Amino acid sequence: MHYRAWFECIGDCEVRYELNEIVYSCERCGGLLGVRHDIERLKSRSAQVWMKLFDDRYMSTLWPYGSAVWGKKEMVLPNVDNENIVSMFEGGTNLFWAQRLGHEVGCEDLWIKQCGDSHSGSFKDLGMTVLVSMVKQMVSEGKDILAVACASTGDTSASLAAYCAAAGMQAIVILPANKVSLSQLIQPIANGAMTISVDTDFDGCMRSARTLAEKDNVYLANSMNSLRIEGQKTLSIELVQQFDWEVPDWVIIPGGNLGNVSALGKGFLLMRDLGIITKLPRIVCAQSARANPLYQSYLKGFEEFHPVKAKKTIASAIQIGDPVSIRKAVRIMKLFDGIVEQATEDELANASARADRTGLFTCPHTGVALAALFKLLRRRVIGPDDRVVVVSTANGLKFPEFKVKYHRDKLRGVTAHYHNQPIPVPNDYGKVRDAILRELDRRRRAPSDTQLHEETFPESG
């Protein structure tokens, strides 16, 4: 059966474009575009048939449907030929039952969606496979595209570089100088991307990337390109699929440019429209207190929005003061009875370290989401029996400097409640044994992690 999708203005003018057109905003009103699907055609299959099809494909070796994104191709990008799909079998990441952490903070049904287990180490792979595949499709149809470019605070550039390298395309990444971890910076360099380091912030890099795309034959890969949203929305479908098609009560996700928030909501709404689910979760968007424009808007009932000048934050990937996807995100937050919470540097760093104590290895952005969770649990907004999913957007291994500085208690503005350092001991067994016994005794007498948690995240939020 032939399925269709197209670009459509998210405003009132409803202008349409084909997905193989190089267009990023409505040429009539200037608004953002969204990908629209022929829902009536999708409804020609029952919800039960869709669920069985997705389950049969999930994590199989059948190209390209073993990918957790392309296993849902009909609802993602039906317009691309299979031979032009660029996939690394993204998705299928661990939905981790955080049993110990949940028990200690009073949330027994707590799950961490480990999106950082993906190919380039972040959830951005879910969207990049779709965008790069569409570029390959357009090139095969004769479109003249010199390169694919993005502005990035780290993860987007790594994902774009990896997928372009696999496709044999040139990637251009524009990064804010000295605001990206070395581990993130080396990824696009290793994959052969043209890497431009600009003395500005993310918003400045974004302006350069947009101008480049407007004036030259360079395709823009940032989240204002809604092709990426189509891949990222499969996160919602996969979550429900991993719960045997049951919907969690809450999903908490860190937000910067806010494409992930709109994608998360879009996936749930699509499943509801097709009868796969009958309820929607509540969504929490967690922001750094140093880059919190959506939080400021939330405090005013989303009645107004003002960009902010993002300040330096440990959560560098969401250090964004003028998010491109603000309109889409606000719409989703309203539809999902959403909450926006913020986290200070101290809160996000300690939340990340607190989770690490239970076997995780979290990125600072996941720390923002966990800090929001802890606050909402303390305020009893989230109940102890609610099923909660925290979306971990990147692999903690991308941020070794953050981890090292935390455990050396060298992060400015952070009191490292959970720091842990090596104990230097001479090469003498007696001294080694004495040092171990002293440390064991000290740890027995130390305040419990639960007590530290209560001190770090007071009920007042």
C-alpha positions as CSV (number, residue, x, y, z in Angstrom):
1,M,0.0,0.0,0.0
2,H,1.3,3.5,-0.9
3,Y,1.5,5.9,2.0
4,R,2.1,9.7,1.6
5,A,3.7,12.5,3.6
6,W,4.5,16.1,2.9
7,F,5.6,19.4,4.5
8,E,2.9,21.6,5.7
9,C,3.0,25.0,7.5
10,I,2.1,24.7,11.1
11,G,0.4,28.1,11.0
12,D,-3.0,28.8,9.6
13,C,-2.1,29.1,5.9
14,E,-1.7,25.3,5.4
15,V,0.8,25.7,2.5
16,R,2.1,22.3,1.4
17,Y,5.5,21.3,-0.1
18,E,6.9,17.9,-1.2
19,L,9.5,16.3,1.1
20,N,12.1,16.4,-1.6
21,E,11.9,20.2,-1.9
22,I,14.7,22.2,-0.2
23,V,12.5,24.3,2.1
24,Y,12.7,25.0,5.8
25,S,9.9,27.5,6.5
26,C,6.7,28.6,5.0
27,E,7.3,30.9,2.0
28,R,4.0,32.6,2.6
29,C,4.0,33.4,6.4
30,G,7.6,32.5,7.4
31,G,6.4,29.9,9.9
32,L,7.9,26.5,10.6
33,L,7.0,23.5,8.6
34,G,5.9,20.1,9.9
35,V,5.7,16.8,8.2
36,R,2.1,15.6,7.7
37,H,1.0,12.1,7.0
38,D,-2.1,10.8,5.2
39,I,-3.8,9.6,8.4
40,E,-6.8,8.2,6.7
41,R,-4.5,5.9,4.6
42,L,-2.7,4.9,7.8
43,K,-6.0,4.1,9.4
44,S,-6.7,1.5,6.7
45,R,-4.7,-0.8,8.9
46,S,-6.0,-1.5,12.4
47,A,-4.1,-0.7,15.5
48,Q,-3.6,-4.4,16.2
49,V,-2.1,-4.9,12.7
50,W,0.3,-2.0,13.2
51,M,1.4,-3.2,16.6
52,K,2.1,-6.8,15.3
53,L,4.0,-5.4,12.3
54,F,6.2,-3.3,14.5
55,D,6.8,-6.1,16.9
56,D,7.7,-8.5,14.1
57,R,10.3,-6.0,12.7
58,Y,11.7,-4.8,16.0
59,M,15.5,-5.4,16.3
60,S,15.4,-7.9,13.4
61,T,18.1,-8.2,10.8
62,L,15.7,-7.4,7.9
63,W,17.0,-4.3,6.1
64,P,16.1,-1.6,6.9
65,Y,13.3,-2.5,9.2
66,G,15.4,-3.8,12.1
67,S,16.1,-0.2,12.8
68,A,13.7,1.1,15.5
69,V,13.1,4.1,13.2
70,W,12.8,2.4,9.9
71,G,10.7,-0.4,11.4
72,K,8.0,2.3,11.4
73,K,8.8,3.6,7.9
74,E,5.2,4.0,6.9
75,M,4.7,6.5,9.7
76,V,8.1,8.2,9.4
77,L,9.2,8.7,5.8
78,P,7.3,6.6,3.2
79,N,8.6,8.8,0.4
80,V,12.2,7.5,0.4
81,D,13.4,4.4,-1.5
82,N,14.9,1.7,0.7
83,E,18.2,1.8,-1.3
84,N,18.6,5.4,-0.3
85,I,18.1,4.8,3.4
86,V,21.2,5.5,5.5
87,S,20.8,3.6,8.7
88,M,23.0,2.2,11.5
89,F,20.1,0.4,13.0
90,E,19.5,3.2,15.4
91,G,17.0,3.1,18.3
92,G,16.3,-0.1,20.1
93,T,18.0,1.4,23.2
94,N,17.7,0.0,26.7
95,L,14.7,1.0,28.7
96,F,16.4,0.6,32.1
97,W,14.3,-0.1,35.2
98,A,16.1,2.2,37.7
99,Q,15.1,0.0,40.6
100,R,17.6,1.2,43.2
101,L,17.4,4.9,42.4
102,G,13.6,4.8,42.2
103,H,13.4,3.0,45.6
104,E,15.6,5.5,47.3
105,V,13.8,8.6,45.9
106,G,10.3,7.2,46.4
107,C,9.4,6.3,42.8
108,E,9.3,2.5,42.5
109,D,8.2,2.5,38.8
110,L,11.1,4.6,37.5
111,W,12.6,3.9,34.1
112,I,15.5,5.5,32.2
113,K,15.4,5.4,28.4
114,Q,19.1,5.1,27.5
115,C,19.1,7.0,24.2
116,G,22.8,7.5,24.6
117,D,23.3,3.8,23.7
118,S,22.7,4.7,20.1
119,H,25.4,4.7,17.4
120,S,26.9,8.2,17.9
121,G,26.0,8.3,21.6
122,S,22.8,10.4,21.6
123,F,19.1,10.4,20.7
124,K,19.9,12.7,17.7
125,D,20.6,9.5,15.7
126,L,16.8,8.9,15.5
127,G,16.3,12.0,13.5
128,M,19.6,12.2,11.6
129,T,19.0,8.8,9.8
130,V,15.8,10.3,8.4
131,L,17.3,13.6,7.3
132,V,20.4,12.1,5.7
133,S,18.3,9.5,3.9
134,M,16.1,12.2,2.4
135,V,19.2,14.1,1.3
136,K,20.5,10.9,-0.4
137,Q,17.1,10.5,-2.1
138,M,17.2,14.0,-3.4
139,V,20.7,13.6,-4.7
140,S,19.6,10.4,-6.5
141,E,16.8,12.5,-8.1
142,G,19.3,15.1,-9.4
143,K,19.3,17.8,-6.7
144,D,22.6,19.7,-6.4
145,I,23.5,19.5,-2.7
146,L,27.2,20.3,-1.9
147,A,27.0,19.4,1.8
148,V,24.8,19.0,4.8
149,A,25.4,21.6,7.6
150,C,24.3,22.1,11.2
151,A,24.9,24.4,14.1
152,S,25.5,22.3,17.2
153,T,26.5,22.2,20.9
154,G,27.8,18.7,20.4
155,D,25.5,15.8,19.8
156,T,23.9,17.0,16.6
157,S,27.3,17.5,15.0
158,A,28.5,14.0,16.0
159,S,25.3,12.4,14.6
160,L,25.4,14.4,11.4
161,A,29.1,13.6,10.8
162,A,28.6,9.9,11.4
163,Y,25.6,9.5,9.0
164,C,27.2,11.7,6.3
165,A,30.3,9.6,6.5
166,A,28.3,6.4,6.1
167,A,26.5,8.0,3.1
168,G,29.7,9.4,1.5
169,M,28.4,13.0,1.9
170,Q,30.3,16.1,3.2
171,A,29.2,17.3,6.6
172,I,29.8,20.9,7.8
173,V,29.4,21.5,11.6
174,I,29.5,25.0,13.1
175,L,30.3,24.9,16.8
176,P,30.5,27.6,19.5
177,A,34.2,27.8,20.5
178,N,35.1,26.4,24.0
179,K,31.5,25.3,24.7
180,V,31.6,21.7,23.5
181,S,33.3,18.9,25.4
182,L,36.5,17.5,23.8
183,S,34.8,14.1,23.6
184,Q,32.0,15.6,21.5
185,L,34.3,17.7,19.4
186,I,36.5,14.8,18.4
187,Q,33.5,12.8,16.9
188,P,32.8,15.0,13.9
189,I,36.6,15.5,13.4
190,A,37.1,11.7,13.3
191,N,34.3,11.2,10.9
192,G,35.7,13.7,8.4
193,A,33.3,16.6,8.9
194,M,34.4,20.2,8.1
195,T,34.4,21.6,11.6
196,I,34.1,25.4,12.1
197,S,34.6,26.7,15.6
198,V,33.1,30.2,16.0
199,D,33.6,32.6,18.9
200,T,29.9,32.9,19.7
201,D,27.1,30.9,21.4
202,F,24.8,28.3,19.8
203,D,22.3,31.0,18.7
204,G,25.1,32.7,16.8
205,C,26.1,29.5,15.2
206,M,22.5,28.8,14.2
207,R,22.3,32.2,12.4
208,S,25.4,31.3,10.4
209,A,24.1,27.9,9.5
210,R,20.7,29.3,8.4
211,T,22.3,31.9,6.2
212,L,24.6,29.3,4.7
213,A,21.6,27.1,3.8
214,E,19.7,30.1,2.3
215,K,22.5,31.3,0.0
216,D,24.4,28.2,-1.0
217,N,23.6,24.6,-2.1
218,V,24.0,23.4,1.5
219,Y,21.2,21.5,3.2
220,L,20.3,22.5,6.8
221,A,20.2,19.7,9.3
222,N,19.1,21.5,12.5
223,S,15.8,20.6,14.2
224,M,14.0,23.5,12.4
225,N,14.1,20.9,9.6
226,S,11.1,18.8,10.6
227,L,12.5,15.7,8.9
228,R,14.5,15.1,12.0
229,I,11.4,15.3,14.1
230,E,9.9,12.4,12.2
231,G,12.7,10.2,13.3
232,Q,12.8,11.5,16.9
233,K,9.0,10.9,17.3
234,T,9.7,7.1,17.1
235,L,11.1,7.4,20.6
236,S,7.5,7.7,21.9
237,I,6.4,4.7,19.8
238,E,9.3,2.6,21.0
239,L,8.7,3.5,24.7
240,V,5.1,2.3,24.5
241,Q,6.2,-0.8,22.5
242,Q,8.8,-1.7,25.2
243,F,6.0,-1.5,27.8
244,D,3.9,-3.9,25.7
245,W,1.9,-1.0,24.3
246,E,1.1,0.6,27.7
247,V,1.5,4.3,28.2
248,P,3.6,5.6,31.1
249,D,2.1,8.3,33.4
250,W,5.0,10.7,32.9
251,V,7.9,11.3,30.5
252,I,10.6,13.8,31.5
253,I,13.0,15.1,28.9
254,P,15.6,17.8,28.9
255,G,14.9,20.7,26.6
256,G,17.2,23.1,24.7
257,N,16.2,23.8,21.1
258,L,12.9,22.0,22.0
259,G,12.7,19.8,18.9
260,N,12.8,16.7,21.2
261,V,9.7,18.0,23.1
262,S,7.7,18.5,20.0
263,A,8.9,15.1,18.6
264,L,8.0,13.3,21.8
265,G,4.5,14.7,21.7
266,K,4.0,14.1,18.0
267,G,4.7,10.4,18.4
268,F,2.1,10.0,21.2
269,L,-0.5,11.9,19.2
270,L,0.0,9.8,16.1
271,M,-0.5,6.6,18.2
272,R,-3.6,8.0,19.7
273,D,-5.1,9.0,16.3
274,L,-4.5,5.5,15.0
275,G,-6.0,3.8,18.1
276,I,-2.8,2.3,19.2
277,I,-3.1,4.1,22.6
278,T,-6.1,5.6,24.4
279,K,-4.4,8.0,26.8
280,L,-1.5,10.5,26.7
281,P,1.2,10.8,29.3
282,R,2.1,14.0,31.0
283,I,5.3,15.6,29.7
284,V,7.9,17.4,31.8
285,C,10.4,19.5,30.0
286,A,13.5,20.2,32.1
287,Q,15.7,23.2,31.5
288,S,18.9,24.5,32.9
289,A,18.3,27.5,35.1
290,R,20.9,29.3,33.0
291,A,19.1,28.7,29.8
292,N,15.4,28.6,30.6
293,P,13.2,30.5,28.2
294,L,10.5,27.9,28.1
295,Y,10.4,27.8,31.9
296,Q,10.0,31.5,32.0
297,S,7.1,31.3,29.6
298,Y,5.5,28.4,31.6
299,L,5.5,30.6,34.7
300,K,3.3,33.0,32.7
301,G,1.0,30.3,31.4
302,F,2.7,30.3,28.0
303,E,0.9,33.5,27.3
304,E,4.1,35.1,26.2
305,F,7.6,34.1,25.2
306,H,10.9,36.0,25.3
307,P,14.3,34.7,24.3
308,V,17.0,34.9,26.9
309,K,20.7,35.2,26.7
310,A,21.8,31.7,27.6
311,K,24.5,31.7,30.3
312,K,27.3,29.1,30.5
313,T,26.0,25.8,32.0
314,I,27.4,22.4,32.6
315,A,24.5,21.1,30.5
316,S,26.1,22.6,27.4
317,A,23.9,20.8,24.8
318,I,20.8,22.7,26.1
319,Q,22.6,26.1,26.5
320,I,20.1,27.7,24.1
321,G,18.3,30.9,24.8
322,D,16.2,31.3,21.6
323,P,14.9,27.8,20.7
324,V,13.8,27.3,17.1
325,S,11.0,24.9,17.9
326,I,9.3,27.1,20.6
327,R,5.9,27.2,18.9
328,K,5.7,23.5,18.4
329,A,6.9,22.8,21.9
330,V,4.4,25.1,23.5
331,R,1.6,23.5,21.6
332,I,2.7,20.0,22.8
333,M,3.1,21.2,26.4
334,K,-0.5,22.5,26.4
335,L,-1.9,19.4,24.8
336,F,-0.1,17.1,27.3
337,D,-0.9,19.2,30.5
338,G,2.9,19.7,30.6
339,I,5.1,21.0,33.3
340,V,8.4,22.9,32.8
341,E,10.9,22.7,35.6
342,Q,14.4,24.1,35.9
343,A,17.6,22.9,37.6
344,T,20.5,24.9,39.0
345,E,24.1,23.8,38.3
346,D,24.3,22.4,41.8
347,E,21.0,20.5,41.4
348,L,21.8,19.0,38.0
349,A,25.4,18.0,38.9
350,N,24.3,16.3,42.1
351,A,21.3,14.6,40.5
352,S,23.7,13.1,37.8
353,A,26.1,11.9,40.5
354,R,23.3,10.6,42.6
355,A,22.1,8.4,39.7
356,D,25.6,7.3,39.0
357,R,25.7,5.9,42.6
358,T,23.0,3.4,41.5
359,G,24.9,2.0,38.5
360,L,24.1,4.6,35.8
361,F,26.6,6.9,34.1
362,T,24.6,10.0,33.2
363,C,25.3,13.0,31.0
364,P,24.7,16.4,32.6
365,H,21.5,16.9,30.5
366,T,20.0,13.7,32.0
367,G,21.0,15.3,35.4
368,V,18.7,18.2,34.5
369,A,15.8,15.8,33.9
370,L,16.6,13.9,37.1
371,A,16.7,17.1,39.1
372,A,13.3,18.0,37.8
373,L,12.0,14.5,38.8
374,F,13.4,14.8,42.3
375,K,11.7,18.2,42.7
376,L,8.4,17.0,41.5
377,L,8.5,14.0,43.7
378,R,9.3,16.2,46.7
379,R,6.3,18.4,45.9
380,R,4.2,15.4,45.4
381,V,3.2,16.4,41.8
382,I,4.5,13.0,40.7
383,G,3.1,10.2,42.9
384,P,5.1,7.3,44.3
385,D,3.1,4.8,42.3
386,D,3.3,6.7,39.0
387,R,5.2,5.1,36.1
388,V,7.9,7.6,35.1
389,V,10.3,7.6,32.2
390,V,13.3,9.9,32.2
391,V,14.8,10.3,28.7
392,S,18.6,10.1,28.9
393,T,19.5,12.0,25.8
394,A,23.3,11.2,25.6
395,N,25.9,8.8,26.8
396,G,27.8,9.9,29.9
397,L,31.1,8.9,28.3
398,K,30.9,12.0,26.2
399,F,31.4,14.2,29.3
400,P,34.5,12.9,31.1
401,E,35.6,16.5,32.1
402,F,32.3,17.0,33.9
403,K,32.7,13.8,35.8
404,V,36.3,14.4,36.7
405,K,35.7,18.0,37.9
406,Y,32.7,16.9,39.9
407,H,34.6,14.2,41.8
408,R,37.4,16.6,42.4
409,D,34.8,19.1,43.7
410,K,36.1,21.6,41.2
411,L,32.8,22.6,39.5
412,R,32.0,26.3,40.1
413,G,28.7,26.8,42.0
414,V,28.4,23.1,42.9
415,T,28.8,21.4,46.3
416,A,29.6,17.9,45.3
417,H,27.7,15.8,47.8
418,Y,28.6,12.5,46.2
419,H,32.2,13.1,45.2
420,N,34.4,10.1,45.3
421,Q,38.2,10.2,44.9
422,P,41.0,7.7,44.8
423,I,42.8,7.2,48.1
424,P,46.6,7.4,47.8
425,V,48.4,4.6,49.8
426,P,52.1,3.5,49.9
427,N,53.0,0.1,48.5
428,D,52.6,-1.7,51.9
429,Y,49.8,-4.2,52.5
430,G,49.3,-3.2,56.1
431,K,48.8,0.4,55.1
432,V,46.5,-0.7,52.2
433,R,44.4,-2.7,54.6
434,D,44.2,0.1,57.2
435,A,43.2,2.6,54.5
436,I,40.4,0.3,53.3
437,L,39.1,-0.4,56.8
438,R,39.1,3.4,57.7
439,E,37.2,4.2,54.6
440,L,34.7,1.5,55.1
441,D,34.1,2.8,58.6
442,R,33.8,6.4,57.4
443,R,31.3,5.4,54.8
444,R,29.2,3.5,57.3
445,R,29.0,6.6,59.5
446,A,28.4,9.0,56.6
447,P,24.9,10.4,55.9
448,S,22.9,8.1,53.6
449,D,22.4,9.0,50.0
450,T,18.7,9.5,50.8
451,Q,19.5,12.1,53.4
452,L,21.8,13.9,51.0
453,H,19.1,13.8,48.4
454,E,16.7,15.5,50.7
455,E,19.2,18.2,51.6
456,T,20.1,18.8,47.9
457,F,16.5,19.1,46.6
458,P,14.4,20.9,49.2
459,E,10.6,20.6,48.9
460,S,10.3,24.3,48.0
461,G,12.0,23.5,44.6
